Every structure is written in C-alpha cells, then in structure tokens.
Amino acid sequence: SSAFWHKSSSSRFVVEASQTPVCSGTMLCIDIDTGISVPHCCPAKPTRFDPVQARNCSRHDYRGLEDPRAMEMRYKFPGMADSVPMQPAQPCALPCCRMIGCAAMLSLAALVVMSLMGGPVQTSTTMAEQQFGISNGEMQSSGQQFGVDAGDTPPPITGECTFWGDPHVKTFDGGSPGFYGEGEFYIVKSDTVIIQGRYMGTSWTAGLAATNSIAVGGPFLAGHVIVVGCLDAGDITVDDKSITEFPSTYRLPDVDSTISYGAEGNVVDNATSSWEKHVVNMSLPLGVRLEVFRWSNYLDLRLTMSRQPNQDGSCSNFNGDAADDTTELIFSRIGARVPRGELLFKARAPLAWTDTEEKLLGACPDATKARARTECRGDLALSSFRGNPSQMEMNLCMLDICYGKNAHTLSMAKDLGFVPASVAE
C-alpha cells in the first residue's frame, strides 16, 4: 500500500499498512513529527472495492485523532514533491463507511492510482512490527484469508445508462433527468470517452425532443467518430463513411472494436418489442458497450461502461449519487449544449420551437422561469453558444430547466390541452 498524508490543524499523519489492501489486524496512524503510532482497525471484508466511495467517506468516517470535520485528507506517492489534496468529500453513510475503516479503503485507492501511474508502491511494516509484533507476512496471510492477494487490482466500477422515448433517461446513478429542448448534448463527457446526442422534436411528441442521433468519439477511439441516427436521419457512418449495410459487421482499422448492425437485441422499451428491429451493437475499447435501436424518427439506446476520469453528461457524473443528476445541475457543471468547437457531428441541426413548447414555457411558474432564464444565460455561455444566445436557444434551455424533473411532460401537456389527444407518447 501507499502512504497517505493526513493534515490537520496541529500535525500531519501518515497512514501505513502492509502490501495487502484488506487486513484482519491493525492499520497505523503515525505522527511523522513524533513517530508515535496509533492503531486503526479494519474489522471486516468489504463486498467490493470502490476508491471513489472511499474518498467520499474520508471526512465522515475517518477515525482520526481530532474532529474529522476539521481534517483535510491528502495523499502522497513516491516521486511527488508534496502531498495532494483529496477531492472535497461530502458526509455519507455508504456501506464502505460501515464495513471497513476508510483508512483501509483510502490505502486501496492509492494502490489503484499507483497501478495506473505505473510507479512503485511504498510499503512500511517496520512500525507495525515494532509496535504490535505484526509481520508483513502475517499481514499478507490475513489478506489471503479474505481472498485478496497483495497483487490484486480492484475491478472497475461499471454501470448502465438507458435512453428511450422522448427521451426518458435512467442514468448510471439511477437519476432521471429530462431533456425536452432541441440541440446537441453531451451524453458522456470525459477525458477518454465522448458520446454526444442530438435531441430533436418529432410530430408524435408535439415538438418535444427525442434522441435523434448519437456521435461517439474521443481519445479512446484514436480520433475516429461513429455516428448513428434514427432511420429517417440517414446512414450509419464511421469518419463520414457509410457502414449502413444490413446486416453487417465493421471493425475500426486501428482500434480494438466491433460494430455490428442487425436485428438482434433486447429492447430498452417494452412498448417497442413487436416492432421490426434495426440494432447497432458496438463493442469498443475500455469496455464501452453501446446497443442502439434505430426506429423511424428516434433512437433508444443502452450504454454500459466503467467510470472514466472527469465524467459527466446526460448519463450523469457517475458518482453514485442520483441527487445531482438533475438537468439543472448537469447544465451548471458542463453547460446546456455542446460547445461549437467540441461538436462531433459535422454541423448543428436547425432548431425549431412549437406552439406546444410555447404554451408549456408560459405555464412554467414565474419564479422557476426567472431562475431558468438567469441560469440559461450562464449555461449557454459556458457552452460557448456564440456568447449571446438567441431567444430560441434561451427558450429551449429554459424548457429543459422548467420541466427537467418531469418524466412525462408530454402527458402533462395533453392534460393541459396544449396538444391534441391523438398525439401518441
């Protein structure tokens, strides 16, 4: 394990453990100024390893020497000149807090980061041997007792995000944000994987948006861009080259990937189970799996992937907390639309504003509408929307904020008499 630096108002502490990330004995909290060690116990085996959850637990459940609220967790690795602050931690009551001391989980997080950095792992058992008579070998045996070897690497945290209809969304964290205004959005924005969605109105949704097309790119595809649209939107393309032959299989020339197009797949929306299927299955690097159902004027999709660095988007920031998966909060973090300089699609789609949308915006409570107006100015500027968004762009963004928490806005519009009852949801 690596050494974690722990800074409080009075002194610094380093938590050291054996090479084994799970123990049945004692972790040591050592004041590096005095050399005095204090035991920390990790009493039970965790059901899974989750360094991010461990990070979130660091202040709430860390059994330190002072009030945890006054502490700032920091970590340091060999070759680093100084310690580095952990990301801000929020109070939590996650299972990892209750099942294992967070010092042990933080030690595991260091192992993960060090394995990614390819650097050596610092270990120290001298103090353990001197203070408690626990040898490194005994610690390793404890790890084996729990089925964990010193060289084990925690499995990646994976999740599923689904889109269906107009568009209903279930995020990686279990949230349900709504996106009813047209435009190009980030489904996933990260340092490695980029997936963008074009949400466009249809006649059967009275102009409220459904998922029209997606574009997949980013560093993990080595510069390639895959675009899949609904049947009415045109061809499936890779780098602007059509691969729409049905059925067919395509592989990117220099990336470990498979893109198949056929009629097989488990539908996202049971209401479509009897329809003729046109399904694009993508198996892409980093374990990214996409299942895209092409219907006449919209898409359903299922995305399975592991959490990526600095991830956010319509599918959420993948932090295990559904509470911050709202449309409003997503916009505040990454902007309301994809900036022009970051667009994977060849061009933006023309926008439309319908009578139904106008009536819905008019029915938005005045206080919510005023807040939406203020936030959309900032959110659209964050998305570099020409710096001065048009009134239509503002209206579409405000519609998202007004109704982003309503999963059935079309049904509500029907009930209010804003659309003909014949319009199908």
C-alpha positions as CSV (number, residue, x, y, z in Angstrom):
1,S,0.0,0.0,0.0
2,S,1.0,3.6,-0.3
3,A,1.4,6.2,2.4
4,F,-1.5,8.7,2.8
5,W,-0.7,12.1,4.2
6,H,-3.3,13.4,6.6
7,K,-3.2,17.1,7.5
8,S,-5.0,18.6,10.5
9,S,-4.7,21.9,12.3
10,S,-1.9,20.7,14.5
11,S,0.1,17.9,12.8
12,R,0.5,15.6,9.9
13,F,-0.2,11.9,10.0
14,V,0.7,9.2,7.5
15,V,-1.4,6.0,7.4
16,E,0.7,2.9,6.6
17,A,-0.4,-0.6,6.0
18,S,1.0,-3.9,4.6
19,Q,1.0,-4.7,1.0
20,T,-2.3,-6.3,1.4
21,P,-5.3,-3.9,0.9
22,V,-7.5,-5.9,3.3
23,C,-6.4,-6.8,6.8
24,S,-7.7,-8.5,9.8
25,G,-5.3,-6.7,12.1
26,T,-4.4,-3.1,12.6
27,M,-3.6,0.0,10.4
28,L,-1.2,2.5,11.8
29,C,-1.8,6.3,12.0
30,I,1.7,7.7,12.6
31,D,2.5,11.2,13.6
32,I,5.6,11.8,11.4
33,D,6.8,14.6,13.6
34,T,6.9,12.5,16.8
35,G,6.9,8.9,15.5
36,I,4.1,8.0,17.8
37,S,1.7,5.4,16.2
38,V,-2.0,5.0,16.9
39,P,-3.9,1.8,15.8
40,H,-6.7,1.9,13.3
41,C,-8.7,-1.3,12.9
42,C,-10.2,-2.6,9.6
43,P,-12.6,-5.2,11.1
44,A,-14.4,-6.7,8.1
45,K,-14.1,-7.6,4.5
46,P,-15.7,-5.2,2.0
47,T,-18.1,-6.6,-0.5
48,R,-16.5,-4.6,-3.3
49,F,-13.6,-2.1,-3.7
50,D,-14.7,1.4,-4.6
51,P,-11.9,4.1,-4.2
52,V,-14.4,6.9,-5.1
53,Q,-16.7,5.8,-2.3
54,A,-13.7,5.6,0.0
55,R,-12.8,9.2,-1.0
56,N,-16.3,10.3,-0.2
57,C,-16.1,8.7,3.2
58,S,-12.8,10.2,4.1
59,R,-14.1,13.0,6.3
60,H,-17.2,11.5,7.6
61,D,-15.9,8.1,8.9
62,Y,-12.2,8.6,9.2
63,R,-11.3,7.6,12.8
64,G,-8.6,10.2,13.3
65,L,-7.3,11.9,16.4
66,E,-9.3,15.0,16.1
67,D,-12.7,16.2,14.9
68,P,-13.0,14.7,11.3
69,R,-14.8,17.9,10.2
70,A,-11.5,19.9,10.7
71,M,-9.4,17.5,8.7
72,E,-8.3,17.6,5.1
73,M,-7.3,14.2,3.6
74,R,-4.1,14.3,1.5
75,Y,-2.1,11.7,-0.2
76,K,1.5,11.4,-1.4
77,F,3.2,9.0,-3.7
78,P,6.9,8.3,-4.4
79,G,8.5,10.9,-6.6
80,M,5.9,13.6,-5.7
81,A,7.3,16.8,-4.2
82,D,4.3,17.4,-2.0
83,S,1.1,15.9,-0.9
84,V,-2.0,16.3,-3.0
85,P,-5.5,17.2,-1.6
86,M,-8.3,14.7,-2.0
87,Q,-11.4,16.0,-3.8
88,P,-13.9,17.6,-1.4
89,A,-15.7,14.9,0.5
90,Q,-19.3,15.0,1.4
91,P,-20.8,13.4,4.6
92,C,-22.1,9.9,3.7
93,A,-23.5,6.7,5.2
94,L,-22.3,4.4,2.4
95,P,-21.7,0.7,3.1
96,C,-18.0,1.2,2.8
97,C,-18.1,3.5,5.8
98,R,-19.7,0.9,8.0
99,M,-18.0,-2.2,6.7
100,I,-14.3,-1.2,6.6
101,G,-12.3,1.7,8.1
102,C,-11.9,4.4,5.4
103,A,-8.1,4.4,6.0
104,A,-8.1,0.9,4.5
105,M,-10.2,2.0,1.6
106,L,-8.0,5.0,1.0
107,S,-5.0,2.8,1.1
108,L,-6.6,0.7,-1.6
109,A,-7.4,3.8,-3.6
110,A,-3.6,4.6,-3.6
111,L,-2.9,1.1,-4.9
112,V,-5.3,1.7,-7.8
113,V,-3.8,5.1,-8.7
114,M,-0.2,3.8,-8.4
115,S,-1.0,0.9,-10.6
116,L,-2.3,3.3,-13.2
117,M,0.8,5.5,-12.8
118,G,3.0,2.5,-13.3
119,G,5.1,3.6,-10.3
120,P,6.4,1.7,-7.3
121,V,4.2,1.2,-4.3
122,Q,5.6,2.3,-0.9
123,T,5.2,-0.1,1.9
124,S,6.2,0.0,5.5
125,T,5.8,-2.7,8.1
126,T,8.7,-1.7,10.4
127,M,6.4,0.3,12.7
128,A,3.8,-2.4,12.7
129,E,6.4,-5.0,13.8
130,Q,7.9,-2.7,16.4
131,Q,4.6,-1.6,18.0
132,F,2.4,-4.6,17.6
133,G,4.6,-7.5,16.5
134,I,2.7,-7.9,13.2
135,S,5.0,-9.0,10.4
136,N,4.5,-8.3,6.7
137,G,4.0,-12.0,6.1
138,E,1.3,-12.2,8.7
139,M,-0.5,-9.2,7.2
140,Q,-0.4,-10.9,3.7
141,S,-1.8,-14.0,5.2
142,S,-4.7,-12.0,6.6
143,G,-5.3,-10.7,3.1
144,Q,-5.3,-14.3,1.7
145,Q,-7.7,-15.3,4.4
146,F,-10.2,-12.8,2.8
147,G,-9.4,-14.0,-0.7
148,V,-7.3,-10.9,-1.6
149,D,-3.7,-11.2,-2.8
150,A,-1.2,-8.4,-2.5
151,G,-1.2,-8.0,-6.3
152,D,-5.0,-7.9,-6.7
153,T,-6.3,-4.9,-8.7
154,P,-9.8,-3.7,-7.8
155,P,-12.3,-4.3,-10.7
156,P,-13.6,-1.2,-12.4
157,I,-16.9,0.2,-11.3
158,T,-19.4,-0.3,-14.2
159,G,-22.9,0.9,-14.8
160,E,-25.7,1.1,-17.3
161,C,-27.4,4.2,-18.7
162,T,-30.5,3.9,-20.9
163,F,-32.5,6.3,-23.2
164,W,-35.9,5.6,-24.6
165,G,-38.8,7.7,-26.0
166,D,-38.8,11.5,-25.7
167,P,-36.1,11.0,-24.2
168,H,-36.6,9.2,-20.9
169,V,-33.2,8.7,-19.2
170,K,-32.0,6.4,-16.5
171,T,-28.5,7.5,-15.5
172,F,-25.6,5.4,-14.2
173,D,-26.5,6.7,-10.7
174,G,-30.2,6.0,-11.1
175,G,-31.3,9.5,-11.8
176,S,-34.0,10.6,-14.3
177,P,-33.2,14.0,-15.9
178,G,-35.4,15.2,-18.7
179,F,-34.3,17.0,-21.9
180,Y,-37.1,18.4,-23.9
181,G,-35.5,21.2,-25.9
182,E,-33.7,20.5,-29.1
183,G,-29.9,20.7,-29.6
184,E,-26.7,18.7,-29.2
185,F,-25.9,17.5,-25.7
186,Y,-23.2,15.5,-24.0
187,I,-24.4,12.1,-23.1
188,V,-20.9,11.3,-21.8
189,K,-18.1,13.9,-21.5
190,S,-14.9,12.6,-20.0
191,D,-11.1,12.7,-20.5
192,T,-11.3,9.4,-22.5
193,V,-14.8,8.7,-23.8
194,I,-17.0,11.2,-25.6
195,I,-20.6,10.5,-26.6
196,Q,-22.9,13.3,-27.8
197,G,-26.6,13.1,-28.5
198,R,-28.8,15.1,-30.9
199,Y,-32.2,15.6,-29.3
200,M,-34.8,16.7,-31.8
201,G,-38.6,17.2,-31.8
202,T,-41.0,14.9,-33.6
203,S,-44.5,15.1,-34.8
204,W,-45.7,12.5,-32.3
205,T,-44.2,14.4,-29.4
206,A,-45.6,17.8,-30.5
207,G,-42.1,19.1,-30.9
208,L,-40.7,17.9,-27.6
209,A,-37.3,16.3,-28.1
210,A,-36.4,12.6,-28.6
211,T,-33.0,11.2,-29.3
212,N,-32.4,11.6,-33.0
213,S,-28.7,10.7,-33.4
214,I,-25.6,9.9,-31.3
215,A,-21.9,10.5,-32.1
216,V,-19.1,8.6,-30.4
217,G,-15.5,9.7,-30.3
218,G,-12.8,10.9,-28.0
219,P,-9.2,9.7,-27.3
220,F,-10.3,6.1,-26.7
221,L,-11.2,5.8,-30.4
222,A,-7.9,7.4,-31.6
223,G,-9.7,10.2,-33.5
224,H,-12.4,8.1,-35.1
225,V,-16.0,9.2,-35.0
226,I,-19.0,6.9,-35.2
227,V,-22.4,8.4,-35.9
228,V,-25.7,6.5,-35.6
229,G,-29.0,8.2,-36.3
230,C,-32.7,7.1,-36.5
231,L,-33.8,5.5,-39.8
232,D,-35.1,8.9,-41.0
233,A,-31.7,10.6,-40.2
234,G,-29.7,8.7,-42.8
235,D,-26.7,6.4,-42.8
236,I,-24.6,5.0,-40.0
237,T,-21.1,6.4,-40.5
238,V,-17.5,6.0,-39.4
239,D,-15.4,9.0,-40.2
240,D,-18.2,10.1,-42.6
241,K,-18.0,6.7,-44.5
242,S,-21.3,4.8,-44.6
243,I,-21.4,1.4,-43.0
244,T,-25.2,1.0,-43.2
245,E,-25.4,-2.4,-45.0
246,F,-27.9,-4.6,-43.2
247,P,-26.8,-7.0,-41.7
248,S,-23.1,-6.2,-41.5
249,T,-20.1,-6.1,-39.2
250,Y,-17.4,-3.4,-39.2
251,R,-14.1,-3.0,-37.3
252,L,-12.2,0.2,-36.9
253,P,-8.8,-0.3,-38.6
254,D,-6.5,0.6,-35.7
255,V,-8.8,0.2,-32.7
256,D,-9.9,-3.0,-31.0
257,S,-13.6,-2.7,-31.7
258,T,-16.6,-4.3,-33.4
259,I,-19.7,-2.5,-34.8
260,S,-22.4,-4.9,-35.9
261,Y,-25.8,-4.0,-37.5
262,G,-28.6,-6.5,-37.4
263,A,-32.0,-7.4,-35.9
264,E,-30.8,-8.9,-32.6
265,G,-31.1,-7.1,-29.2
266,N,-33.2,-6.8,-26.0
267,V,-35.3,-3.7,-26.4
268,V,-34.9,-0.9,-23.8
269,D,-38.7,0.0,-24.0
270,N,-41.1,-3.0,-23.9
271,A,-43.6,-0.9,-25.9
272,T,-41.4,-1.5,-28.9
273,S,-41.0,-5.2,-28.5
274,S,-43.2,-6.1,-31.5
275,W,-41.5,-3.6,-33.9
276,E,-39.1,-4.6,-36.6
277,K,-35.6,-4.1,-35.1
278,H,-32.6,-2.4,-36.6
279,V,-29.9,-2.6,-33.9
280,V,-26.4,-1.3,-33.8
281,N,-24.2,-3.1,-31.3
282,M,-20.8,-1.5,-30.5
283,S,-18.0,-3.2,-28.6
284,L,-15.4,-0.5,-28.0
285,P,-12.2,0.0,-26.1
286,L,-12.3,0.5,-22.3
287,G,-15.2,-1.9,-22.1
288,V,-17.6,0.5,-23.6
289,R,-20.7,-1.3,-24.9
290,L,-23.5,0.5,-26.9
291,E,-26.8,-1.0,-28.0
292,V,-28.7,1.4,-30.3
293,F,-32.2,0.7,-31.6
294,R,-33.0,2.7,-34.7
295,W,-36.7,3.4,-35.0
296,S,-38.2,5.6,-37.7
297,N,-37.7,9.0,-36.1
298,Y,-35.9,8.4,-32.9
299,L,-33.4,6.1,-31.1
300,D,-33.4,4.0,-27.9
301,L,-30.1,3.1,-26.5
302,R,-28.3,1.2,-23.7
303,L,-24.8,2.2,-22.7
304,T,-22.6,0.1,-20.4
305,M,-19.2,1.3,-19.4
306,S,-16.9,1.9,-16.5
307,R,-16.5,5.2,-14.8
308,Q,-14.0,7.5,-16.6
309,P,-11.9,10.4,-15.4
310,N,-13.8,13.7,-15.1
311,Q,-17.0,12.1,-16.4
312,D,-20.3,14.0,-16.7
313,G,-23.2,14.4,-19.1
314,S,-26.9,13.4,-19.6
315,C,-25.9,9.9,-18.2
316,S,-24.6,11.7,-15.0
317,N,-21.3,12.2,-13.4
318,F,-21.3,8.5,-12.3
319,N,-20.6,9.3,-8.6
320,G,-23.2,7.1,-7.1
321,D,-25.4,10.0,-6.1
322,A,-28.7,10.3,-8.1
323,A,-29.5,13.6,-6.3
324,D,-27.1,15.6,-8.5
325,D,-28.3,14.0,-11.8
326,T,-30.9,16.7,-12.4
327,T,-31.0,18.6,-15.7
328,E,-30.3,21.8,-13.9
329,L,-27.2,20.6,-12.1
330,I,-25.8,18.8,-15.2
331,F,-26.1,22.1,-17.1
332,S,-24.4,24.0,-14.3
333,R,-21.4,21.7,-14.5
334,I,-20.8,21.3,-18.2
335,G,-23.1,23.8,-20.0
336,A,-26.5,23.4,-21.6
337,R,-25.3,22.3,-25.0
338,V,-22.1,21.0,-26.7
339,P,-19.8,23.9,-27.5
340,R,-19.2,24.5,-31.2
341,G,-15.6,23.7,-31.0
342,E,-16.3,20.3,-29.4
343,L,-19.0,19.1,-31.7
344,L,-18.5,15.5,-33.1
345,F,-21.4,15.9,-35.6
346,K,-20.4,17.6,-38.8
347,A,-22.8,20.6,-38.1
348,R,-25.5,21.6,-35.8
349,A,-29.1,20.7,-36.7
350,P,-31.5,23.6,-37.3
351,L,-33.7,24.3,-34.2
352,A,-37.5,24.5,-34.0
353,W,-39.9,26.0,-31.5
354,T,-43.5,24.7,-31.5
355,D,-46.8,26.1,-30.2
356,T,-46.9,23.3,-27.6
357,E,-43.5,24.3,-26.3
358,E,-44.5,28.0,-26.2
359,K,-47.6,27.1,-24.1
360,L,-45.5,24.8,-21.8
361,L,-43.0,27.6,-21.2
362,G,-45.8,30.0,-20.5
363,A,-47.2,27.6,-17.9
364,C,-43.8,27.4,-16.1
365,P,-44.1,29.1,-12.7
366,D,-42.8,32.6,-12.7
367,A,-40.1,32.0,-10.1
368,T,-38.8,28.9,-11.9
369,K,-38.9,30.7,-15.2
370,A,-36.9,33.6,-13.8
371,R,-34.3,31.2,-12.3
372,A,-34.2,29.3,-15.6
373,R,-33.6,32.5,-17.6
374,T,-30.7,33.5,-15.4
375,E,-29.1,30.1,-15.4
376,C,-29.5,29.5,-19.1
377,R,-27.6,32.7,-19.9
378,G,-24.7,31.3,-17.9
379,D,-25.1,27.7,-19.0
380,L,-25.3,28.6,-22.7
381,A,-22.3,30.9,-22.3
382,L,-20.5,28.0,-20.7
383,S,-21.3,26.0,-23.8
384,S,-19.9,28.9,-25.9
385,F,-23.2,29.4,-27.7
386,R,-21.9,32.3,-29.6
387,G,-21.6,34.2,-26.3
388,N,-25.0,35.7,-26.9
389,P,-27.7,33.0,-27.3
390,S,-30.7,33.6,-29.5
391,Q,-34.2,33.8,-28.0
392,M,-35.0,30.3,-29.4
393,E,-31.8,28.9,-27.8
394,M,-32.8,30.5,-24.5
395,N,-36.3,29.2,-24.7
396,L,-35.2,25.6,-25.4
397,C,-32.8,25.7,-22.5
398,M,-35.4,27.2,-20.2
399,L,-37.9,24.5,-21.2
400,D,-35.3,21.9,-20.1
401,I,-34.9,23.5,-16.7
402,C,-38.7,24.1,-16.2
403,Y,-39.6,20.5,-16.9
404,G,-36.3,18.6,-16.5
405,K,-37.7,16.9,-13.4
406,N,-40.9,15.8,-15.1
407,A,-40.6,12.4,-16.8
408,H,-44.0,12.8,-18.5
409,T,-44.1,16.3,-19.8
410,L,-45.9,15.2,-23.0
411,S,-48.7,13.6,-21.0
412,M,-49.0,16.7,-18.8
413,A,-49.2,18.9,-22.0
414,K,-52.1,16.7,-23.2
415,D,-53.9,17.1,-19.8
416,L,-53.5,20.8,-20.1
417,G,-54.9,20.8,-23.6
418,F,-51.7,22.0,-25.2
419,V,-51.5,19.1,-27.7
420,P,-54.2,17.1,-29.5
421,A,-55.1,13.9,-27.6
422,S,-54.3,12.0,-30.8
423,V,-50.6,12.7,-30.4
424,A,-49.0,9.4,-29.1
425,E,-46.5,9.3,-26.3
